[in-house]
Amino acid sequence: MRFIIALLMATLTAAPALAAPVCAERDDAAPALARLQDAMAEGRFIAYQPTDLKVWDGNPVQASEVSIRRDLETLRPWFDGLITYGAHSGAERIPAIAKDLGYRAVVMGVWDPEDDVELANALAAWKQHPDIVVGVSLGNEMVLSGRANWREMERTVENFRTKAPGLPLSVTEPFAQFLDGAEAAPLLARLDFLAVNVHPVFEKWFADAPPFNWADFVKQVTSRLAAERFCGPILVKETGVPTAPEAAGFTPEKQKQFYGELARQMPPSRNLAFAYFSAFDAPWRVYDESAVAGHHPEEAHWGLFKEDRTPKPVMKELPKLD
């Protein structure tokens, strides 16, 4: 146990500290940001990509409105907030369907911030449904994957802001990208909220550690982000445990244990909350491009539900919303 704790602390103390956290304070975005914070504190978010939307050799398969509605009907008893990954191939319809089903908040993802059509789709969804679209996350792990650098992401945020001054904006990177060095600071100062990925399963100590340490790692990482990097609301977009392959140490029981412990250690608030990751298994992702080189069979099994919308054991422990 001492060895596990030492590894955990080494991870958290490896990055240099900044003098003070930074964040934007923009009056234009304040009303929508308040709605996001209400949903963080009072509701429950899940990261969602339509089960119909698959990507083969870089070509997305269109998701039907019927399938998206069935997905969201499946999730609604337990979740009232969604975080999406793109505004294309049918996913741009998610806010309208979610509103009809009684969801309270959608953080829209834009997979390719250089795609004018996708940007236009996100803007149109916000303008049509400003009461439910509470934010946009521009890109997912753009810096980690080498698709952009920090300066380019700054320009992306500023360019989009001119078109949507009242819409809270964020970007998404793994926590280490924000903690390592000061390069991210100018971008962080321009964000209204921080969407961050924190995956203890990718840390070397994970396999031998108990669930308490898995959840504590997420708590410690986000506490450091708040203390040293960003003073606005922090929404953990991705964290979780895949349910397979068992040979790699991933099981449904470990997924259930992780979320039970995380919910105990990190009760939601207006400044910090986590989303469950993710809604449904996605077998096609094993063959998709990854920000990290290599074969990743676990990418197929992050869902709280299987691809056919069958619930996994974790859902038996998660209370339904009132």
Summary of the structure (lengths in Angstrom):
residues: 322
radius of gyration: 18.3
end to end distance: 39.0
largest distance: 53.5
contacts: 1087
relative contact order: 0.15
helix: 43%
strand: 14%
